């Protein structure tokens, strides 16, 4: 019986050793050729990441460092609009120039003078007033409704600047008693208007023809030199009803016959001697129910009680004009020392305060001649 021959298909061990060695060598060669390139690639990524992080950190640091400067440039500071009512030039411009210096972002200036008058280097010594005249000004007569129109023109122009939050009427003979910083903080420390306003019961200025549009219980009197908040300035500009009543029925008494060119049909003694600028704003805000939003006193001092004056020109109910001989530190000290105002018709005493503390009632004063004002400025007792 023959034995079958079995053939093995498995390779011999010796046959496998050589191929395995060759594979390992090739693998090692591949790894050796791959590692330097791989390292360079990862190093490039790592360096790029580090470099990018450094740039990002530097950029963020620069932004943080510059933030206060950028923020400072874009901070919108509330401003006081100074509304000058003048015949022609601002005769006390040098005084106001010293007052305004260094606070250019906290105020704006508007001047109502006669039509056609220009504020240039030839007409003012202060650059703050260059071209600040209003081009739509009108001719203003004392004691006439034209004064109200001038005030409304000034307010309308100033309201165009949204940064104007206070509106201060200033006469061309007015001086600042304190420096700008004190004045600004005083005015901005309260959310109310400063408006001299009291019930007018003694004089026959109210014209019954105003009734019922303006009832007598809303009739008020006071100084025109007010400092208004923006809301009240807008109320004045938008008003037509009360303003029209004043145009028709509020006029000063006619001049005596010997001052007129021709006879007048009405006896002046029977006329209502209504001075529009002493009543309009006060009556309008009372009419609108806004008296709770005002501090009922003016910030501008005017001397009226001159009945005992030896100077005949200074007698009567007209504001005093302070001349060079009057301009002394004692005068300014006395005005600054006034801390209350008494209103006879209302039996009311207004104690003056700022930021909850007793303070001077007045920030401005009038009427000063140019020599008097310059003398006070040179003595450093006003506005600086």
Protein Blocks (a to p, Z undefined) as FASTA:
>chain_A
ZZdddddfbdcfklmmmmmmmmmmmmmmmmmmmmmmmmmmmmmmmmmmmmmmmmmmmmmm
mmmmmmmmmmmmmpccdddddddddfklcfklmmmmmmmgoplmmcccdddddehiacdf
klocbfklgokacfkbccddehiaklmmmmmmmmmmmmmpmklmbdcdddfkbccfbdfk
lmmmmmmmpcbdcddddddfkbcfbcfklpmklgfklpccddfbdcddfklmmmmmmpmk
lmmmmmmmmccddddfklpmbdcfbdfklpccddfklmmmmmmmmmnopmmmcccbdfbd
cdfblmlpcblklgcjddddddfklmcfklmmmmmmpcbdcdfklopacdddeehiacdf
bfbdcdddfklmmmmmmnopghZZ
